[in-house]
Amino acid sequence: MLQIISILIFIGFVTGAFAEPVKVASLSTVLTDIARNVGGDRVEVREIIKPGSDPHLYEPTPGDIKKISNVQIVLASGLGFEPYLDKLRSSVQKSGVTFVVAESSVKPLACAEEDHHDHSHSHGASDPHWWHSIANVESVTLQLRDAFIAADPDGRAQFEANAKAFEAKLKVLAKWTRLQLAVLPKSKRILVTSHDALGYFARDYGFQALPVQGISTSDQPSSQKVRNLIQEIKALGVKAIFAENIENPKVLQQITIETGANLGGTLYADGLGVGEAGTYIGMMRSNVTTIVGALQ
């Protein structure tokens, strides 16, 4: 009897070890990282959006649609971040692909009034850059855990353990972030950035956000808006303004000349970078360190 039980345990181990991983396509570098943390070796994540690219300018290619049609789960941000999402969903709906969209588990932040009016055709009334709130990332972590369990019930214990471990790291990150930002008085918590992507960060940590562009990197500011921003920067005595890793800082350089503010460094706004900023936690730590260093 013991021999039979041992054989059954061995068979279960072998079949579990060689089980086909859940195939996932990700339209977000942040979601890619969360999925890999939660999924472990039971999930194979295919990056459709690569680190360092501008997701606002992405359009699915026939090759991408083919890749997406051959997975079980597609991960998307939602909240209008992927204006092509409905079209993409209809393109692959016959393949039985499940779309897991982060917007259903995050607390959305309303866009600035001007962004809402100017870009409602693609972005609606909510800021799609939800990952700049660590609390939102915790919620999405649980959303992905449940989606993976639904696709691979045998992996429940592993998915739950992985999600719990990642949640613990996020809590450490949240505590570290508050400690780092504690050195900045309210008068210095002003974020001038290339485009309006750090609204959640500003809300969570008491910053005033002054973006040059709107919600999308394709939203070009009017000359009047730039003039108004220059006046506001001077009036508030802003010490530094920030470029983004996917943006040409040419306009920001002009603003620094006219205001006397410094370029405070590069922030990761629309997704992950490479190297140390190639993970969500690394990206957030890089942004916080850059902000504190420039505004302190």
C-alpha positions in Angstrom: 0.0 0.0 0.0 2.8 2.4 0.9 4.5 1.6 -2.4 1.3 2.5 -4.3 0.9 5.8 -2.4 4.5 6.7 -3.2 4.0 6.0 -6.9 0.8 8.1 -6.9 2.6 11.0 -5.2 5.5 10.7 -7.7 3.1 10.7 -10.6 1.4 13.8 -9.2 4.7 15.5 -8.8 5.9 14.7 -12.3 2.7 15.7 -14.0 2.6 19.0 -11.9 6.2 19.7 -12.7 5.7 19.2 -16.4 2.2 20.8 -16.6 1.9 23.3 -19.5 2.2 26.8 -18.2 -0.7 29.3 -18.5 0.1 31.4 -21.6 -0.4 35.1 -21.0 0.1 38.1 -23.3 0.7 41.5 -21.6 -0.1 44.9 -23.0 1.7 46.6 -20.0 5.2 46.3 -18.7 3.9 46.8 -15.1 1.3 43.9 -15.6 4.1 41.8 -17.0 6.1 42.1 -13.8 3.1 41.5 -11.6 2.2 38.4 -13.6 5.7 37.0 -13.4 5.7 37.5 -9.6 2.3 35.9 -9.1 2.5 33.3 -11.8 6.1 32.0 -11.2 6.9 29.0 -13.4 3.3 28.1 -13.9 2.8 31.1 -16.1 4.5 32.1 -19.4 4.2 35.8 -20.0 4.7 37.2 -23.5 5.5 40.9 -23.6 3.6 42.7 -26.3 4.6 46.1 -24.9 8.3 46.3 -24.3 10.1 48.3 -21.6 11.2 51.7 -22.7 8.6 52.0 -25.5 5.7 54.5 -25.6 2.5 52.5 -25.0 0.4 55.6 -26.0 1.7 55.3 -29.5 1.3 51.5 -29.8 -1.0 49.9 -32.4 -1.4 46.1 -32.5 0.3 44.6 -35.6 -1.0 41.4 -37.4 1.9 39.6 -35.7 0.8 40.8 -32.3 -2.8 39.8 -32.9 -1.6 36.3 -33.9 0.5 36.0 -30.7 -2.5 37.2 -28.6 -4.8 34.7 -30.3 -2.6 31.9 -29.1 -2.7 32.6 -25.3 -5.2 31.9 -22.6 -5.1 35.3 -20.9 -4.5 38.9 -22.1 -3.6 41.5 -19.5 -4.5 45.1 -20.1 -4.6 48.3 -18.0 -7.9 49.7 -19.2 -9.3 53.1 -18.3 -8.6 54.1 -21.9 -4.9 53.4 -21.8 -5.3 51.1 -24.7 -7.8 52.9 -27.1 -7.5 49.9 -29.4 -8.7 47.4 -26.7 -12.3 46.9 -27.9 -11.1 46.4 -31.5 -8.4 43.9 -30.3 -10.9 42.0 -28.2 -13.2 41.6 -31.2 -10.3 40.4 -33.3 -9.4 37.5 -31.0 -12.8 36.7 -29.4 -13.2 33.5 -31.4 -10.1 32.0 -29.9 -11.5 31.8 -26.4 -9.0 34.3 -24.9 -9.8 35.8 -21.5 -9.1 39.5 -21.1 -8.1 40.5 -17.6 -8.3 44.3 -17.4 -6.9 46.1 -14.3 -9.5 48.9 -14.3 -12.0 46.5 -12.7 -9.9 46.2 -9.5 -8.3 49.7 -9.1 -9.7 52.9 -7.6 -9.6 55.3 -10.6 -8.6 58.9 -10.3 -10.5 61.5 -12.3 -8.5 63.3 -15.0 -7.9 67.0 -14.8 -10.8 68.9 -16.3 -8.8 70.0 -19.4 -7.6 66.4 -20.1 -11.2 65.1 -19.8 -12.5 67.7 -22.3 -9.6 67.4 -24.7 -9.2 63.7 -24.8 -12.4 62.1 -23.8 -12.5 60.3 -27.2 -9.7 58.0 -26.1 -9.3 58.3 -22.3 -12.7 58.9 -20.8 -12.8 60.6 -17.4 -10.2 58.6 -15.5 -6.4 58.7 -15.3 -5.2 55.3 -16.7 -1.8 55.4 -15.0 -3.1 53.4 -12.0 0.2 51.7 -11.1 1.7 54.9 -9.6 -0.5 54.0 -6.5 1.0 51.1 -4.7 -2.4 50.3 -3.2 -3.7 49.8 -6.8 -0.9 47.4 -7.6 -1.8 45.4 -4.5 -5.4 45.1 -5.8 -4.2 44.1 -9.3 -1.9 41.4 -7.7 -5.0 39.7 -6.2 -6.9 40.1 -9.5 -4.1 38.3 -11.4 -3.9 35.6 -8.6 -7.6 34.9 -9.1 -7.4 34.9 -12.9 -4.5 32.4 -12.8 -6.3 30.2 -10.4 -9.3 30.1 -12.7 -7.1 29.1 -15.6 -5.0 26.6 -13.6 -6.8 25.4 -10.5 -4.0 22.9 -9.6 -1.7 25.9 -9.2 -3.9 27.6 -6.5 -1.4 27.1 -3.6 1.5 28.4 -5.6 -0.4 31.4 -6.9 -1.6 32.3 -3.5 1.8 31.9 -1.9 3.4 34.0 -4.7 0.8 36.7 -4.4 1.2 36.9 -0.7 5.0 37.2 -1.0 4.7 40.0 -3.6 2.1 41.8 -1.4 4.6 41.7 1.4 7.3 43.3 -0.8 4.8 46.0 -1.9 4.1 46.8 1.8 7.8 47.2 2.4 8.0 49.5 -0.7 5.1 51.6 0.6 6.7 52.1 4.0 10.1 52.9 2.4 8.4 55.4 0.0 6.7 57.3 2.9 10.0 57.5 4.8 11.9 58.8 1.8 9.3 61.4 1.0 9.1 62.6 4.7 12.1 64.9 4.1 10.1 67.0 1.7 7.9 69.7 3.2 4.5 70.4 1.5 5.9 73.6 -0.1 8.4 71.4 -2.1 6.0 68.7 -3.1 5.4 70.1 -6.6 5.9 67.7 -9.6 6.5 69.4 -13.0 6.6 66.5 -15.5 6.5 66.0 -19.3 2.9 64.7 -19.3 0.1 64.0 -16.8 1.1 60.5 -15.7 1.8 60.9 -11.9 -1.6 61.9 -10.7 -2.0 58.8 -8.5 1.5 59.3 -6.9 0.6 63.0 -6.4 -2.7 62.1 -4.7 -1.2 59.4 -2.4 1.7 61.5 -1.2 0.4 65.1 -1.2 2.1 66.5 -4.3 0.8 69.1 -6.7 1.2 67.8 -10.3 2.0 70.3 -13.0 2.3 68.4 -16.3 3.4 70.1 -19.6 1.3 67.7 -21.7 -2.0 66.0 -21.0 -2.7 62.3 -20.1 -1.2 61.0 -23.4 2.3 61.7 -24.7 0.7 62.6 -28.0 -1.2 65.5 -26.4 0.9 68.6 -27.4 0.6 71.6 -25.1 -0.5 74.9 -26.5 1.8 77.9 -26.4 -0.6 79.5 -23.9 -0.5 76.5 -21.6 3.3 76.5 -21.6 3.4 80.3 -20.8 0.9 79.7 -18.0 3.0 76.9 -16.6 6.2 79.0 -16.7 4.4 81.7 -14.7 3.2 79.1 -12.2 6.7 77.6 -11.8 8.1 81.0 -11.1 5.4 81.9 -8.7 5.8 78.7 -6.7 9.6 78.8 -6.8 9.8 75.2 -8.2 13.4 74.0 -7.8 13.4 71.2 -10.4 11.3 69.7 -13.2 11.4 66.2 -14.5 11.8 64.5 -17.9 10.5 61.0 -18.7 12.4 58.0 -20.1 10.4 57.9 -23.3 10.1 61.7 -23.9 12.2 64.2 -25.6 12.9 66.8 -22.9 13.3 69.7 -25.5 10.2 71.6 -24.2 11.3 71.0 -20.6 14.8 72.4 -21.4 13.1 75.6 -22.8 11.1 75.9 -19.6 14.2 75.5 -17.4 15.9 78.4 -19.3 12.9 80.7 -18.7 12.2 79.7 -15.1 15.7 79.0 -13.7 14.5 75.6 -12.5 16.8 72.6 -13.0 16.2 69.4 -14.9 15.7 67.1 -11.9 16.3 63.8 -13.7 14.3 61.2 -15.5 11.2 59.5 -14.2 9.4 56.3 -15.4 5.9 57.4 -16.1 4.2 55.0 -18.6 5.8 51.8 -17.6 9.0 50.1 -16.6 12.5 50.8 -17.9 15.5 48.5 -18.1 18.2 47.5 -15.5 17.2 48.5 -12.0 14.0 50.1 -13.3 13.0 46.9 -15.0 10.7 45.8 -12.2 7.8 47.6 -10.6 9.5 47.9 -7.3 12.8 49.1 -8.9 10.9 51.6 -11.0 9.1 53.1 -8.0 12.3 53.2 -6.0 14.1 55.0 -8.9 11.3 57.6 -9.2 11.2 58.3 -5.5 14.9 58.6 -5.2 15.0 61.0 -8.2 12.2 63.1 -6.9 13.6 63.4 -3.4 17.1 64.1 -4.7 16.0 66.9 -7.0 13.4 68.6 -4.7 15.1 68.3 -1.3 
